[in-house]
Amino acid sequence: MIAGLAEYVTRTVVVVALGYAAIVALTHWAVRKKRLNPFGAWPRLVRRLGDPVLTPLERRVVRAGGSPQDAPLWLLGIVVVGGLLLISLTRWVIDLAYSLAALSHAGPRTWLIQVVSGVFWGLRLALIVRVIASWLGASPYAKWMRPVVALTDWILEPLRRVLPPFGPLDLSPLAAWLLLWIAEQALVLALQ
C-alpha cells in the first residue's frame, strides 16, 4: 500500500516536472521561431514561471561554452534523465525494503548469499560509473572518483596488461564485468 503510493507520487512528480519543462521548451522554441509574440500573455507567463529555473541553468550553459537559448532543451533533458533516475531509485528503495522484510525471516545462508550478491552489485556499479565518467572526461583523481577507482583498479589493471590493444577501445571493463558475473554465479552456487 505505502509502496504503491510512493511510486504513484514519484511518477506524478516526474510527469508534472516533464509537463512544465515541455511547456517552457516549446514556448521558448515558438518565440524563437517567431510563431508567438514574445510580449504576448502566454510567453510572459511562461517566462515568469520558467525564469527561476532557467536563469541559473543559462548561466551554467554559457560558462560551459553553449548558447543560452539551449537552456530550455537542457532543462527538458535534465528532467527526462532525472525523472527516470528518480523513478528507478524509488523502485530500488521499495524493492530493497521488500527484500529486507523477506530476509528478516531467512536463515544465515540466505543472508550470506545476499551479502555476496550485494558486493558484486556494488563492484559492477563502480565499473559503470568509471566507464561513464571516462566518457565525460572526469579525472580519476577527482575526490568523488577515488572510491570508484579504488573499487575497480584491482580488476581493470591486470586485464589491461593481458588484453591485446583494440585501437581506441578499452575492453577491460567489459571483461571485468563478465569475470565479476562469473565469480558471483560460482560463489552463489557454492553457497547454495
Secondary structure, 3 states (H helix, E strand, C coil): CHHHHHHHHHHHHHHHHHHHHHHHHHHHHHHHCCCCCCCCHHHHHHHHHHHHHHHHHHHHHHHCCCCHHHHHHHHHHHHHHHHHHHHHHHHHHHHHHHHHHHHCCCCHHHHHHHHHHHHHHHHHHHHHHHHHHHHCCCCCCCCCCHHHHHHHHHHHHHHHHHCCCECCECCHHHHHHHHHHHHHHHHHHHHC
